[in-house]
Every structure is written in structure tokens, then in C-alpha cells.
Amino acid sequence: MKIEEVYDRFEVPPNLRIHMRRVAGVIECLRRFWCGEKIDWELIVKAALVHDLGNIVRFTSFLGLRGGVEYWQKVQGRIVARYGIDDHAVTRQMLVELGMAARIVNLVGQKSFGNSVAVKKSRDWGLKVLCYADLRVLPTGVGSLAERIREVKARVPKYANRSDFDELVRACLEVEEQIQAKLTIGVEKINDQWGENKGNYLETLEI
């Protein structure tokens, strides 16, 4: 199944499709300049393309989306009725329903800002790459890690209000340092030119 067929099957909003493609684009950049441990890059790209599959259930606004607010409210209602309201659990159910590899399901389940300390300590470079790529993508495109952290703080109160928020931020910065040590370019070179489908094979990649 092609990625657009997956998105259509689960009625993924256009902004989520763009976000997941951008994360996959950042991973393609990391892949090109990687000089570290061996990674199954195609698997990590696949994980990036589905990591927020069920996030529509936590949307509070659909303003600006093609199709209109009422349309996307109805879509959200259908997804909630079928899968529930926990976006992580919903995504996991969708991945299982697709028959995705257990490795992908587990990676997606571990990828969150709230899990940053564990990611920092992990020896799983695929997980680090997936998490870091997601941390470089803002709603407007690929940005710096500092910009992304500011955006998370402003947009997601459940993280900003956590007592360990500063510890999570430090962990993200350390993950960036770990990634940088495995690249032949500076992380500041990862910019919006990598934010779209730069790898043409994504169109034919089987999920």
C-alpha cells in the first residue's frame, strides 16, 4: 500500500500528511550525511511517514483546512468513534490494523517529547534519528531545535507545565549533540529544502 493510500484510508488531514512527509524528508537528509552506526533507513522513513497517523483525535481546531471545519469535525467524530480519544493508542491501533512491523509500532510508541530522557539514554540510533527528525519540524516547515522547543512550549501546555520540562529540553539538546557527532555536516544545514518529498521513491514506497 502506498503512503497516500494509507492516509486516505484513515482520513488523515492535509497538515498531518505534510508534517509526516517533512519528518521523512529530514530523515533522508540525515541518511545522506550519516557516518555512524548502521541503521535500517527505509524502516525509519516508514515510521516517520506514519508516526502521527491518529493525531486528528486531539485536534481542537480545523480552521484553514481544505474541506472546511464541519467536514473535518465529522471525520474526527468517525475516527474517535472507531478508535478512541488517546492519540498514541489510536495511532498504535491503526499501525496494527495495517500489519506494520513490530519494530515500527514500537518506535512510534516511544517517539514523544515526554520520552526524551529515555531517548537520550537509549543506544537505539533508529529511535534517536526518528525523534530528532520530528523535533526539527514545525507547523510551518523545518526549523531549528530551539525554534521547535519554543513552539512546543507555546502550543502544548501538557508539556510546558510539566515539572521536568527543562530536563526534557536538556535531553533533546543532548540528542542533537549525539546526532551531530554522527554527521558529516552541521545540523544547522538541515533546513526547509529537506522538508518536502526530496526522495522520489517515497511515492512508490510500500508501507
KEPANU-11624 format. One record per residue: residue number from 1; x negated, z negated, y of N, C-alpha, C in turn. Coordinates in steps of 0.2 Angstrom, whole numbers, plus 2048, in hexadecimal, padded with zeros to 3 digits. Atoms other than C-alpha are relative to their C-alpha. Layout:
<r NUM,<X,Z,Y>,<X,Z,Y>,<X,Z,Y>>,
...
***
This chain:
<r 1,<7FC,800,7FA>,<800,800,800>,<7FC,800,806>>,
<r 2,<804,7FF,7FA>,<7F9,805,811>,<802,7FA,805>>,
<r 3,<7FF,806,7FC>,<7F8,7F7,81F>,<807,801,804>>,
<r 4,<7FA,7FF,7FC>,<806,7FF,829>,<806,7FF,7FC>>,
<r 5,<7FB,801,805>,<811,7FF,81A>,<802,7F8,7FF>>,
<r 6,<7FF,808,801>,<80E,7EC,818>,<803,7FE,806>>,
<r 7,<7FD,803,7FA>,<812,7E9,82A>,<807,802,801>>,
<r 8,<7F9,7FE,800>,<822,7F3,829>,<804,7FC,7FB>>,
<r 9,<7FC,804,805>,<827,7EA,819>,<802,7F9,803>>,
<r 10,<7FE,807,7FE>,<826,7D9,822>,<802,800,808>>,
<r 11,<7FD,800,7F9>,<82C,7DF,833>,<7FB,7FD,805>>,
<r 12,<805,803,7FC>,<81C,7DA,83C>,<800,803,807>>,
<r 13,<800,7FD,7F9>,<81D,7DB,84F>,<7FA,804,802>>,
<r 14,<806,7FB,7FE>,<812,7E8,858>,<7FA,7FC,802>>,
<r 15,<806,804,7FD>,<807,7DA,861>,<7FC,7FD,7FA>>,
<r 16,<804,803,806>,<803,7D2,850>,<7FC,805,7FC>>,
<r 17,<803,7FA,804>,<7FF,7E3,848>,<7F9,801,804>>,
<r 18,<806,7FE,7FC>,<7F3,7E6,857>,<7FB,7FA,7FF>>,
<r 19,<805,806,801>,<7EB,7D4,855>,<7FC,801,7FA>>,
<r 20,<803,800,806>,<7E8,7D6,843>,<7FB,806,7FF>>,
<r 21,<805,7FB,800>,<7E0,7E7,845>,<7FA,7FF,804>>,
<r 22,<806,801,7FC>,<7D5,7E1,853>,<7FB,7FB,7FC>>,
<r 23,<804,804,804>,<7CF,7D3,848>,<7FC,804,7FB>>,
<r 24,<803,7FB,805>,<7CB,7E0,83B>,<7FA,804,803>>,
<r 25,<805,7FC,7FC>,<7C2,7EA,848>,<7F9,7FC,801>>,
<r 26,<805,805,7FE>,<7B7,7DB,84D>,<7FC,7FF,7F9>>,
<r 27,<803,800,807>,<7B3,7D9,83A>,<7FB,806,7FF>>,
<r 28,<804,7FA,801>,<7AD,7EB,839>,<7FA,800,804>>,
<r 29,<806,800,7FB>,<7A1,7E8,848>,<7FB,7FB,7FC>>,
<r 30,<805,805,803>,<79A,7D8,83F>,<7FD,804,7FA>>,
<r 31,<803,7FC,806>,<798,7E3,82F>,<7FB,804,802>>,
<r 32,<805,7FB,7FE>,<78F,7F0,838>,<7F9,7FD,802>>,
<r 33,<806,803,7FE>,<782,7E4,83F>,<7FE,7FA,7FC>>,
<r 34,<802,806,804>,<781,7D7,831>,<7FA,801,7FC>>,
<r 35,<806,800,803>,<771,7D2,82A>,<7FF,7F9,7FC>>,
<r 36,<800,807,804>,<776,7C2,820>,<802,801,7F9>>,
<r 37,<7FE,800,807>,<77D,7BE,810>,<805,805,7FE>>,
<r 38,<7FB,7FB,802>,<787,7CA,805>,<807,7FE,801>>,
<r 39,<7F9,802,7FF>,<799,7CB,80A>,<804,806,7FD>>,
<r 40,<7FB,7FB,802>,<7A8,7D5,802>,<804,802,806>>,
<r 41,<7FD,7FF,7F9>,<7AC,7DD,813>,<807,803,7FF>>,
<r 42,<7F9,7FD,800>,<7BB,7E8,80D>,<805,7FA,7FF>>,
<r 43,<7FB,805,802>,<7C3,7D8,806>,<801,7FC,807>>,
<r 44,<7FF,804,7FA>,<7C0,7CF,817>,<804,804,805>>,
<r 45,<7FC,7FC,7FB>,<7C7,7DD,821>,<807,800,7FE>>,
<r 46,<7FA,800,802>,<7D6,7DD,816>,<804,7F9,802>>,
<r 47,<7FE,807,7FE>,<7D8,7CA,819>,<802,800,807>>,
<r 48,<7FF,7FF,7F9>,<7D7,7CE,82C>,<806,803,801>>,
<r 49,<7FB,7FC,7FF>,<7E4,7DB,82B>,<807,7FD,7FE>>,
<r 50,<7FA,803,802>,<7F1,7CF,823>,<800,7F8,802>>,
<r 51,<801,807,7FF>,<7EB,7BE,82A>,<806,7FC,804>>,
<r 52,<7FB,803,7FC>,<7FA,7BB,836>,<807,804,7FE>>,
<r 53,<7FA,7FC,802>,<807,7C5,82C>,<807,7FC,801>>,
<r 54,<7F9,804,7FF>,<815,7B7,82E>,<800,7FD,806>>,
<r 55,<800,804,7FA>,<811,7B1,83F>,<806,801,805>>,
<r 56,<7FA,7FF,7FC>,<821,7B8,846>,<805,7FA,800>>,
<r 57,<7FC,806,801>,<82A,7A8,840>,<7FF,7FB,805>>,
<r 58,<802,805,7FA>,<821,79E,84E>,<801,803,807>>,
<r 59,<800,7FD,7F9>,<824,7AA,85C>,<806,7FD,804>>,
<r 60,<7FB,803,7FB>,<82E,7A2,86B>,<802,805,805>>,
<r 61,<7FE,7FB,7FB>,<82F,7B2,875>,<7FE,807,7FD>>,
<r 62,<801,7F9,802>,<831,7C5,872>,<800,804,806>>,
<r 63,<800,7FC,7F9>,<830,7CA,884>,<7FA,806,7FF>>,
<r 64,<805,7FB,7FF>,<827,7DB,886>,<7FF,804,7F9>>,
<r 65,<801,7FD,806>,<828,7E0,874>,<805,806,7FF>>,
<r 66,<7FB,7FA,801>,<82F,7F2,870>,<805,7FE,7FB>>,
<r 67,<7FA,802,804>,<840,7F0,869>,<805,7FB,803>>,
<r 68,<7FC,805,7FC>,<846,7E2,874>,<800,7F9,7FD>>,
<r 69,<800,807,803>,<848,7CF,872>,<805,7FF,7FB>>,
<r 70,<7FB,801,805>,<858,7D0,869>,<7FE,803,7F9>>,
<r 71,<802,7FD,806>,<851,7DB,85C>,<7FB,7FC,7FC>>,
<r 72,<805,803,804>,<842,7D1,858>,<802,7F9,7FF>>,
<r 73,<7FD,806,802>,<84C,7C1,858>,<804,800,7F9>>,
<r 74,<7FD,7FF,806>,<856,7C8,84A>,<7FB,801,7FA>>,
<r 75,<806,7FF,805>,<846,7CD,841>,<7FE,7F9,7FE>>,
<r 76,<802,807,801>,<840,7BB,843>,<805,7FC,7FC>>,
<r 77,<7FB,803,804>,<850,7B5,83C>,<800,802,7F9>>,
<r 78,<800,7FE,807>,<84F,7BF,82D>,<7FA,7FE,7FC>>,
<r 79,<806,803,803>,<83D,7BA,829>,<800,7F9,7FF>>,
<r 80,<7FF,807,801>,<841,7A8,82C>,<804,7FE,7FA>>,
<r 81,<7FB,801,805>,<850,7A9,821>,<7FD,801,7F9>>,
<r 82,<803,7FE,806>,<845,7B0,813>,<7FA,7FC,7FE>>,
<r 83,<806,803,801>,<835,7A7,815>,<7FF,7F9,803>>,
<r 84,<801,806,7FD>,<837,798,820>,<7FD,800,807>>,
<r 85,<802,800,7F9>,<830,792,830>,<7F8,7FE,801>>,
<r 86,<807,801,800>,<81E,78D,82C>,<7FC,806,7FF>>,
<r 87,<803,7F9,800>,<813,79C,831>,<7FB,801,7FB>>,
<r 88,<805,7FF,805>,<805,798,825>,<803,801,7F9>>,
<r 89,<7FC,800,807>,<811,795,816>,<803,807,800>>,
<r 90,<7FD,7FA,800>,<81A,7A5,81B>,<7FB,806,7FE>>,
<r 91,<805,7FB,801>,<80A,7B0,81C>,<7FE,7FF,7F8>>,
<r 92,<802,801,807>,<805,7A8,80B>,<805,804,7FB>>,
<r 93,<7FB,7FD,804>,<815,7AD,803>,<800,808,800>>,
<r 94,<800,7F8,7FF>,<814,7BF,80A>,<7FA,803,7FC>>,
<r 95,<806,7FD,803>,<802,7C1,803>,<801,7FF,7F8>>,
<r 96,<7FE,801,807>,<808,7BA,7F2>,<805,806,7FE>>,
<r 97,<7FB,7FB,802>,<817,7C6,7F2>,<7FC,807,800>>,
<r 98,<803,7FA,801>,<80B,7D4,7F5>,<7FB,801,7FB>>,
<r 99,<805,800,805>,<800,7CF,7E7>,<7F9,801,802>>,
<r 100,<806,800,7FD>,<7F1,7CD,7F2>,<7FB,7FC,7FC>>,
<r 101,<805,804,804>,<7E1,7C6,7EA>,<800,7F9,802>>,
<r 102,<800,807,7FE>,<7DF,7B4,7E9>,<7FB,7FE,805>>,
<r 103,<806,801,7FB>,<7CF,7B5,7F3>,<803,801,807>>,
<r 104,<7FD,7FF,7F9>,<7D9,7BC,802>,<805,7FB,802>>,
<r 105,<7FB,805,7FF>,<7E7,7B0,800>,<7FD,7F9,802>>,
<r 106,<803,807,7FE>,<7DB,7A1,801>,<7FC,801,806>>,
<r 107,<803,800,7FA>,<7D1,7A8,80F>,<805,800,806>>,
<r 108,<7FB,800,7FA>,<7E0,7AB,81A>,<803,7F9,801>>,
<r 109,<7FE,807,800>,<7E6,799,815>,<7FB,7FC,804>>,
<r 110,<805,804,7FC>,<7D6,792,81C>,<7FE,802,807>>,
<r 111,<801,7FE,7FA>,<7D5,79C,82B>,<804,7FD,806>>,
<r 112,<7FC,802,7FA>,<7DB,792,83A>,<7FB,7FC,805>>,
<r 113,<804,804,7FB>,<7D4,78A,84A>,<7FF,7F9,7FE>>,
<r 114,<800,807,802>,<7D9,779,843>,<7FB,7FE,7FA>>,
<r 115,<805,801,806>,<7CD,77C,834>,<7F9,802,802>>,
<r 116,<807,7FE,7FE>,<7BE,780,83E>,<7FA,7FC,7FE>>,
<r 117,<805,804,803>,<7B4,771,839>,<7FE,802,7F9>>,
<r 118,<801,7FE,807>,<7B6,776,827>,<7FC,806,7FF>>,
<r 119,<803,7F9,800>,<7B1,788,82B>,<7F9,7FF,802>>,
<r 120,<807,801,7FD>,<7A2,782,834>,<7FB,7FE,7FA>>,
<r 121,<804,803,805>,<79C,778,825>,<800,805,7F9>>,
<r 122,<7FF,7FC,806>,<7A1,785,818>,<7FA,805,7FF>>,
<r 123,<806,7FB,802>,<794,791,80F>,<803,807,7FF>>,
<r 124,<7FC,7FA,802>,<7A2,79E,80D>,<7FF,805,807>>,
<r 125,<801,7FC,7FA>,<79C,7AC,819>,<805,805,802>>,
<r 126,<7FA,7FC,7FF>,<7AB,7B6,816>,<805,7FD,805>>,
<r 127,<7FB,804,7FC>,<7B6,7A8,81D>,<7FD,7FF,807>>,
<r 128,<803,800,7F9>,<7AA,7A6,82C>,<801,806,804>>,
<r 129,<7FF,7FA,7FD>,<7AB,7B8,830>,<807,801,802>>,
<r 130,<7F9,7FF,7FF>,<7BE,7B9,82F>,<802,7FB,806>>,
<r 131,<7FE,805,7FA>,<7C0,7A9,83A>,<7FD,802,806>>,
<r 132,<803,7FF,7F9>,<7B4,7AE,847>,<803,807,803>>,
<r 133,<7FD,7FA,7FE>,<7BB,7C0,848>,<807,7FE,804>>,
<r 134,<7FA,802,7FE>,<7CC,7B8,84B>,<7FF,7FC,807>>,
<r 135,<802,803,7F9>,<7C4,7AD,859>,<7FE,804,805>>,
<r 136,<803,7FB,7FB>,<7BE,7BC,862>,<806,804,803>>,
<r 137,<7FB,7FB,7FE>,<7CF,7C4,864>,<806,7FC,804>>,
<r 138,<7FB,803,7FB>,<7DB,7BF,873>,<806,805,800>>,
<r 139,<7FA,7FB,7FF>,<7EC,7C6,876>,<7FF,806,803>>,
<r 140,<801,7FA,7FC>,<7E5,7D2,882>,<7FA,805,7FD>>,
<r 141,<806,7FC,803>,<7D6,7D8,877>,<7FB,7FC,7FE>>,
<r 142,<806,804,802>,<7C5,7D3,871>,<7FD,7FD,806>>,
<r 143,<803,804,7FA>,<7BD,7C5,87C>,<7FB,7FC,7FD>>,
<r 144,<805,805,802>,<7B0,7B8,87B>,<803,7FA,7FD>>,
<r 145,<7FD,806,803>,<7B2,7A8,871>,<802,7FB,805>>,
<r 146,<7FE,805,7FB>,<7B3,79E,881>,<807,802,803>>,
<r 147,<7FA,7FD,7FE>,<7C1,7A9,887>,<806,7FE,7FB>>,
<r 148,<7FB,801,805>,<7CA,7A7,877>,<802,7F8,7FF>>,
<r 149,<7FF,807,800>,<7C8,794,877>,<805,7FE,805>>,
<r 150,<7FC,801,7FA>,<7CF,793,888>,<808,802,7FF>>,
<r 151,<7F9,7FD,801>,<7DE,79E,883>,<804,7FC,7FB>>,
<r 152,<7FD,804,805>,<7E1,793,873>,<803,7F9,804>>,
<r 153,<7FE,807,7FD>,<7E1,783,87E>,<806,801,805>>,
<r 154,<7FB,7FF,7FC>,<7ED,78B,88A>,<807,801,7FD>>,
<r 155,<7FA,7FD,803>,<7F9,793,87E>,<803,7FC,7FA>>,
<r 156,<7FE,804,806>,<7F9,787,86F>,<7FF,7F9,800>>,
<r 157,<801,807,7FF>,<7FD,775,873>,<7FE,7FC,7FA>>,
<r 158,<802,804,806>,<7FC,76F,861>,<7F9,800,7FF>>,
<r 159,<807,800,800>,<7EA,773,862>,<7FD,7FC,806>>,
<r 160,<803,803,7FA>,<7E6,76E,874>,<801,7F9,800>>,
<r 161,<7FF,807,7FF>,<7EE,75D,872>,<7FD,7FC,7FA>>,
<r 162,<803,803,805>,<7E5,759,862>,<7FA,7FB,802>>,
<r 163,<805,805,7FE>,<7D9,74A,863>,<7F9,803,7FF>>,
<r 164,<807,7FD,802>,<7CB,754,85B>,<7FF,807,802>>,
<r 165,<801,7F9,7FD>,<7CD,764,866>,<7F9,802,801>>,
<r 166,<807,7FE,7FE>,<7BC,763,86D>,<7FB,800,7FA>>,
<r 167,<804,7FF,806>,<7B5,761,85B>,<801,806,7FD>>,
<r 168,<7FE,7FA,802>,<7BE,770,856>,<7FC,806,804>>,
<r 169,<803,7FB,7FB>,<7B7,77A,865>,<7F8,800,7FE>>,
<r 170,<807,800,801>,<7A5,774,861>,<7FF,803,7F9>>,
<r 171,<800,7FC,806>,<7A8,77A,84F>,<800,807,800>>,
<r 172,<7FF,7F9,7FF>,<7AD,78B,855>,<7FA,803,803>>,
<r 173,<807,7FE,7FD>,<79D,78C,860>,<7FB,800,7FB>>,
<r 174,<805,800,805>,<793,788,851>,<801,805,7FB>>,
<r 175,<7FF,7FA,804>,<79B,795,846>,<7FD,806,803>>,
<r 176,<802,7FB,7FC>,<797,7A1,854>,<7F8,801,7FF>>,
<r 177,<807,800,801>,<785,79C,853>,<7FD,802,7F9>>,
<r 178,<801,7FF,807>,<785,79D,840>,<800,808,7FF>>,
<r 179,<7FF,7F9,801>,<78C,7AF,841>,<7FA,804,804>>,
<r 180,<805,7FD,7FC>,<780,7B4,84F>,<7F9,800,7FC>>,
<r 181,<806,800,804>,<771,7AF,844>,<800,806,7FB>>,
<r 182,<7FF,7FB,806>,<777,7BC,837>,<801,807,803>>,
<r 183,<7FF,7F9,7FD>,<779,7CB,844>,<7FA,803,803>>,
<r 184,<805,7FC,7FC>,<76D,7D8,84B>,<802,801,807>>,
<r 185,<7FE,7FF,7F9>,<776,7D8,85B>,<803,7F9,803>>,
<r 186,<7FD,806,7FD>,<77C,7CA,867>,<808,800,800>>,
<r 187,<7F9,801,801>,<78E,7C4,865>,<804,803,806>>,
<r 188,<7FD,7FE,7FA>,<791,7C9,877>,<801,807,800>>,
<r 189,<7FF,7F9,800>,<790,7DB,872>,<807,802,7FC>>,
<r 190,<7FA,7FF,804>,<7A0,7D9,867>,<806,800,806>>,
<r 191,<7FB,800,7FB>,<7AD,7DF,874>,<806,804,7FE>>,
<r 192,<7FA,7FD,801>,<7BD,7E8,876>,<7FF,807,7FD>>,
<r 193,<800,7F9,804>,<7B6,7F9,86F>,<801,7FF,7F9>>,
<r 194,<7FF,802,807>,<7B7,7F0,85E>,<807,7FE,7FF>>,
<r 195,<7FA,804,801>,<7C8,7EA,861>,<806,805,7FD>>,
<r 196,<7FB,7FC,803>,<7D2,7F9,85A>,<7FD,803,7F9>>,
<r 197,<802,7FD,807>,<7D1,803,84A>,<7FA,805,800>>,
<r 198,<806,7FC,800>,<7BF,809,84B>,<7FE,803,7F9>>,
<r 199,<801,7FD,807>,<7BE,80B,838>,<806,804,7FE>>,
<r 200,<7FA,7FC,802>,<7C9,81A,834>,<802,7FE,7F9>>,
<r 201,<7FE,801,807>,<7C9,814,822>,<806,7FB,800>>,
<r 202,<7FB,805,7FF>,<7D5,806,828>,<807,804,7FE>>,
<r 203,<7FA,7FD,801>,<7E3,813,828>,<802,802,7F8>>,
<r 204,<7FF,7FE,807>,<7E1,817,815>,<7FE,7FA,7FC>>,
<r 205,<802,806,804>,<7DB,806,810>,<806,7FD,7FC>>,
<r 206,<7FA,802,804>,<7E6,800,801>,<800,7F8,801>>,
<r 207,<7FF,807,800>,<7EC,7EE,804>,<802,7FD,7F9>>,
***
